[in-house]
Amino acid sequence: MLTLIVPGLIWTRQALADLTCDLPLPAFTTLLGRGRMVRQPPRNTADVLAAQLGLPSPLPAAALRRLALGKGPDGREDEWLCLDPVRLNFADGTLVVDDPRRLDLAAAESEALTEALAPLFAHLGQLEATSPAAWHLRLGAPAPDFEGLPDTVGRAASPLPLGPAHAPWRQAINEAQIELHAHPVNREREAAGRPVVNSVWPWGGGGLPATGTCDHDALWSDDSVAQGLGRLLGLGGGALSAGFAAASSRSPLVIHDALAHPARTGDALAWREQIEGFEAAWLAPALAALKSGRLDALQLIATGDRGGAELRVGRGDLWKFWRKPRSLADLAPS
């Protein structure tokens, strides 16, 4: 069975109807019509991924990401926290978390910034620039919960809770923002017209989990946390393959997240382009494989904060010719 986790697929019913009314998506509409769809509550991709792999939520993103980047495991007793460089951008009177990929930090810039920030977080842990875009803190003690960065990009930044558990983190981040404001790396980037690093984002704390159990034999994703899970569980796969034909395994689990950022930022043109690519590279070949018997079943899981949906299509469902194609608007919550 092919399992596709697709964040960013669900908009409001009217938005989906408007976005797809003139798009030829025959494979998608056929699968929606022939399959069995179940509404799901709002869930993020990480929670769905954990459930698919038999692991508890929330996933320890930092420890898993380090594993994907070739670090560790340093021991399952070690706890890590993502402390990523970000740019908070004013838009319409509110602070919005900019897409971290736009920073495009060089290794030397990353090292200089983390060297300056490390003393400010020394009472909380040891700062490590694992890669220019991925900073991690080896925790001296368990950290409180923080909002995940992937769920926040493109949206208003929520302040840290006011409770005592978050107090030392609020202070350290405030001091980090002051240090970053005057840092030579940022001054050079600003002079060159490049986005600056003006804050850090803590999230994804914890140690490596015990291995779970799942029915998948490969995990394909561009997300480094998912890649760390694949390595932890000994699954094949790696970065997202070009399409269904390249993901040749018995029961692959695929995270196709190209729709997520356009959906989060409301970029309708980019979303339309990505949904056409998803149809051509994944759904049309998967439908053909169902018809020929090379694939026995397809499971599509759409995640989002408006709600979710799970579609299951077995080979036998394709014979139910009386079930007519359905619009993508039917994915939206009622």
C-alpha positions as CSV (number, residue, x, y, z in Angstrom):
1,M,0.0,0.0,0.0
2,L,1.2,3.5,-0.8
3,T,0.5,6.0,2.0
4,L,0.6,9.7,1.1
5,I,0.6,12.3,3.9
6,V,-0.3,15.7,2.2
7,P,-0.3,18.8,4.3
8,G,-1.7,22.0,2.8
9,L,-4.3,20.1,0.7
10,I,-7.4,21.3,2.7
11,W,-8.7,24.9,2.3
12,T,-12.3,26.0,2.9
13,R,-14.9,24.4,0.6
14,Q,-15.4,27.6,-1.4
15,A,-11.6,28.2,-1.8
16,L,-11.0,24.7,-3.0
17,A,-13.9,25.0,-5.5
18,D,-12.4,28.3,-6.8
19,L,-8.8,27.0,-6.9
20,T,-9.6,23.8,-8.8
21,C,-12.7,24.6,-10.9
22,D,-10.6,24.8,-14.2
23,L,-7.9,22.3,-13.4
24,P,-7.9,18.9,-15.1
25,L,-7.3,16.5,-12.2
26,P,-8.9,13.3,-13.5
27,A,-6.9,10.9,-11.3
28,F,-7.6,12.8,-8.1
29,T,-11.3,13.2,-8.8
30,T,-11.6,9.5,-9.7
31,L,-9.8,8.4,-6.6
32,L,-12.0,10.6,-4.5
33,G,-15.2,9.2,-6.1
34,R,-14.2,5.5,-5.9
35,G,-12.5,5.5,-2.5
36,R,-13.8,5.8,1.1
37,M,-13.2,9.1,2.8
38,V,-13.3,9.7,6.6
39,R,-13.2,13.1,8.2
40,Q,-10.4,13.7,10.7
41,P,-9.9,16.3,13.4
42,P,-7.2,18.9,12.9
43,R,-3.8,17.4,13.2
44,N,-0.3,18.4,12.2
45,T,1.9,16.3,9.9
46,A,4.2,15.3,12.8
47,D,1.4,13.8,14.8
48,V,0.1,11.8,11.8
49,L,3.6,10.6,11.0
50,A,4.1,9.5,14.6
51,A,0.8,7.5,14.5
52,Q,1.8,5.9,11.2
53,L,5.1,4.7,12.7
54,G,3.8,3.6,16.1
55,L,5.5,6.4,18.1
56,P,4.1,8.7,20.7
57,S,3.5,12.4,20.0
58,P,5.0,15.0,20.1
59,L,8.0,13.8,18.2
60,P,11.4,14.9,19.5
61,A,12.3,16.9,16.4
62,A,15.7,18.0,17.6
63,A,17.1,14.6,18.3
64,L,15.7,13.1,15.1
65,R,16.9,16.0,13.0
66,R,20.4,15.6,14.4
67,L,20.3,11.9,13.5
68,A,19.3,12.8,9.9
69,L,22.2,15.3,9.7
70,G,24.7,12.6,10.7
71,K,25.0,13.5,14.4
72,G,24.5,10.9,17.2
73,P,22.8,9.1,18.6
74,D,24.8,10.4,21.6
75,G,22.7,8.3,23.9
76,R,18.9,8.0,24.3
77,E,19.3,9.8,27.7
78,D,20.4,13.0,26.0
79,E,17.7,15.5,25.4
80,W,18.0,18.1,22.6
81,L,16.0,21.2,21.5
82,C,15.9,22.9,18.2
83,L,17.0,26.5,18.6
84,D,16.7,27.7,15.0
85,P,17.7,31.1,13.5
86,V,14.7,33.0,12.3
87,R,13.6,36.3,11.0
88,L,10.6,37.9,12.6
89,N,9.1,40.3,10.0
90,F,6.6,43.1,10.7
91,A,3.5,42.7,8.4
92,D,0.2,44.6,8.9
93,G,1.2,45.5,12.4
94,T,2.1,42.0,13.6
95,L,5.2,39.9,13.8
96,V,5.2,37.1,11.3
97,V,7.7,34.2,11.2
98,D,9.5,34.4,7.8
99,D,10.3,31.2,5.9
100,P,13.7,30.1,7.4
101,R,14.9,28.9,4.0
102,R,15.0,32.6,2.9
103,L,17.9,33.2,5.3
104,D,20.3,31.0,3.3
105,L,23.0,31.3,6.0
106,A,26.6,30.5,5.1
107,A,28.4,28.1,7.4
108,A,30.8,30.9,8.6
109,E,27.8,33.2,9.3
110,S,26.1,30.4,11.3
111,E,29.3,29.7,13.3
112,A,29.8,33.4,14.1
113,L,26.2,33.9,15.3
114,T,26.1,30.7,17.5
115,E,29.5,31.6,19.0
116,A,28.0,34.9,20.1
117,L,24.7,33.4,21.4
118,A,26.1,30.4,23.2
119,P,26.9,32.2,26.4
120,L,23.4,33.5,26.6
121,F,22.0,30.0,26.6
122,A,24.7,28.3,28.6
123,H,22.5,28.0,31.7
124,L,20.0,26.1,29.6
125,G,22.2,24.0,27.5
126,Q,25.1,23.7,25.1
127,L,24.5,25.3,21.7
128,E,25.5,23.5,18.5
129,A,25.3,24.7,14.9
130,T,24.6,21.3,13.4
131,S,24.1,23.0,10.0
132,P,23.7,26.6,9.0
133,A,19.9,26.4,9.1
134,A,19.6,23.9,12.0
135,W,20.9,24.9,15.5
136,H,20.4,22.6,18.5
137,L,20.8,22.9,22.2
138,R,21.9,20.0,24.3
139,L,19.6,20.5,27.3
140,G,20.9,20.5,30.8
141,A,17.3,19.8,32.1
142,P,14.0,19.0,30.3
143,A,12.6,22.1,28.5
144,P,8.9,23.2,28.6
145,D,6.7,22.8,25.5
146,F,7.1,25.2,22.6
147,E,5.2,25.8,19.4
148,G,6.7,23.9,16.5
149,L,8.4,26.1,13.9
150,P,7.0,24.3,10.9
151,D,3.5,25.0,12.1
152,T,4.3,28.7,12.6
153,V,6.1,29.8,9.4
154,G,4.1,32.4,7.5
155,R,1.9,33.2,10.5
156,A,1.9,35.6,13.4
157,A,4.4,34.7,16.1
158,S,2.8,33.9,19.4
159,P,4.7,35.2,22.5
160,L,6.0,32.6,25.0
161,P,3.7,31.7,27.8
162,L,4.1,33.9,31.0
163,G,4.5,31.0,33.4
164,P,7.7,30.4,35.4
165,A,8.8,27.4,33.3
166,H,9.2,29.7,30.3
167,A,10.7,32.7,32.2
168,P,14.4,31.8,31.7
169,W,13.7,31.1,28.0
170,R,12.0,34.5,27.5
171,Q,15.0,36.2,29.1
172,A,17.6,34.3,27.0
173,I,15.7,35.0,23.8
174,N,15.3,38.7,24.6
175,E,19.0,38.9,25.2
176,A,19.7,37.0,22.0
177,Q,17.6,39.4,20.0
178,I,19.6,42.3,21.4
179,E,22.9,40.5,20.5
180,L,21.7,39.7,17.0
181,H,20.6,43.3,16.3
182,A,24.2,44.6,16.6
183,H,26.1,41.6,15.3
184,P,28.5,42.2,12.4
185,V,27.0,39.3,10.4
186,N,23.6,40.9,10.4
187,R,25.0,44.4,9.6
188,E,26.8,42.9,6.6
189,R,23.7,41.1,5.5
190,E,21.5,44.2,5.9
191,A,24.0,46.3,3.9
192,A,23.9,43.7,1.1
193,G,20.0,43.7,1.1
194,R,19.8,40.2,2.6
195,P,17.4,39.1,5.4
196,V,18.8,39.2,8.9
197,V,18.6,36.8,11.7
198,N,16.8,38.7,14.5
199,S,15.6,35.9,16.8
200,V,15.8,32.2,17.5
201,W,13.0,29.7,17.8
202,P,13.0,26.9,20.4
203,W,10.9,23.8,19.6
204,G,11.0,20.0,19.3
205,G,12.6,19.0,22.6
206,G,13.3,15.5,23.8
207,G,15.4,12.4,23.4
208,L,15.4,9.7,20.8
209,P,12.3,7.5,21.2
210,A,12.3,3.7,21.4
211,T,11.8,2.2,17.9
212,G,8.2,1.9,16.9
213,T,6.4,-0.6,14.7
214,C,4.9,0.0,11.4
215,D,3.8,-1.6,8.1
216,H,6.0,0.6,5.9
217,D,9.3,-0.4,4.4
218,A,10.4,3.0,3.1
219,L,9.9,6.7,4.1
220,W,10.3,9.4,1.5
221,S,10.4,13.0,2.6
222,D,12.3,16.2,2.3
223,D,11.8,16.9,6.0
224,S,14.9,16.2,8.1
225,V,12.9,15.1,11.1
226,A,11.1,12.5,9.0
227,Q,14.5,11.4,7.5
228,G,15.8,11.0,11.1
229,L,12.8,8.7,11.8
230,G,13.6,6.7,8.7
231,R,17.2,6.2,9.9
232,L,16.1,5.4,13.5
233,L,13.7,2.7,12.3
234,G,16.0,1.4,9.6
235,L,13.6,2.2,6.7
236,G,14.7,2.7,3.2
237,G,14.0,5.9,1.3
238,G,15.4,9.4,1.9
239,A,14.6,12.7,0.2
240,L,11.3,12.9,-1.6
241,S,11.5,11.0,-4.9
242,A,10.5,12.6,-8.2
243,G,7.2,10.6,-8.2
244,F,5.5,7.3,-7.6
245,A,7.5,5.5,-10.2
246,A,10.8,6.3,-8.4
247,A,9.5,5.3,-4.9
248,S,9.7,1.6,-5.7
249,S,9.1,-0.4,-2.5
250,R,6.4,-2.6,-1.2
251,S,4.7,-0.2,1.2
252,P,6.2,3.3,1.1
253,L,5.2,6.1,3.3
254,V,5.5,9.5,1.6
255,I,5.3,13.0,2.9
256,H,4.5,15.4,0.0
257,D,4.6,18.8,1.6
258,A,5.0,21.1,-1.5
259,L,1.4,22.3,-0.9
260,A,2.0,23.3,2.7
261,H,3.8,26.6,2.3
262,P,1.5,28.0,-0.5
263,A,-1.6,27.0,1.6
264,R,-0.1,28.6,4.7
265,T,0.7,31.9,3.0
266,G,-2.4,32.0,0.7
267,D,-0.3,31.8,-2.5
268,A,-3.0,30.5,-4.8
269,L,-0.9,30.4,-8.0
270,A,1.9,28.4,-6.4
271,W,-0.7,26.0,-4.8
272,R,-2.4,25.4,-8.2
273,E,1.0,24.7,-9.8
274,Q,1.9,22.2,-7.0
275,I,-1.5,20.4,-7.1
276,E,-1.1,19.8,-10.9
277,G,2.4,18.4,-10.2
278,F,1.1,16.2,-7.5
279,E,-1.6,14.8,-9.8
280,A,0.9,14.1,-12.6
281,A,3.8,12.7,-10.5
282,W,1.9,10.7,-7.9
283,L,-1.8,10.3,-8.3
284,A,-2.0,9.5,-12.0
285,P,0.7,6.8,-11.8
286,A,-0.7,5.4,-8.6
287,L,-4.1,5.1,-10.2
288,A,-2.6,3.3,-13.2
289,A,-0.7,1.0,-10.8
290,L,-4.0,0.2,-9.0
291,K,-5.6,-0.7,-12.3
292,S,-2.8,-2.9,-13.4
293,G,-2.4,-4.7,-10.0
294,R,1.1,-3.3,-9.3
295,L,-0.4,-1.5,-6.3
296,D,-3.0,-3.0,-4.0
297,A,-4.2,0.1,-2.1
298,L,-3.7,3.8,-1.7
299,Q,-4.1,5.8,1.5
300,L,-4.1,9.6,1.3
301,I,-4.0,11.5,4.5
302,A,-4.7,15.3,4.3
303,T,-3.6,17.3,7.3
304,G,-4.4,20.8,8.4
305,D,-5.6,23.1,11.2
306,R,-9.0,23.4,9.6
307,G,-9.5,19.6,9.8
308,G,-8.3,16.5,8.1
309,A,-9.4,13.8,5.8
310,E,-8.3,10.2,5.1
311,L,-9.0,8.6,1.7
312,R,-8.5,4.8,1.2
313,V,-8.8,3.3,-2.3
314,G,-8.3,-0.5,-2.8
315,R,-8.0,-2.1,-6.2
316,G,-11.5,-3.5,-5.9
317,D,-12.9,0.0,-5.4
318,L,-12.1,0.9,-9.0
319,W,-14.8,-1.6,-10.1
320,K,-17.5,0.5,-8.4
321,F,-18.3,2.3,-11.6
322,W,-21.5,3.7,-10.2
323,R,-19.4,6.0,-7.9
324,K,-18.9,9.2,-9.8
325,P,-15.8,11.4,-9.6
326,R,-15.9,13.9,-6.7
327,S,-14.6,17.5,-6.5
328,L,-11.6,18.4,-4.4
329,A,-14.0,20.7,-2.6
330,D,-15.4,17.6,-0.9
331,L,-12.2,17.3,1.1
332,A,-13.1,20.5,3.0
333,P,-14.7,20.3,6.4
334,S,-18.5,20.7,6.4
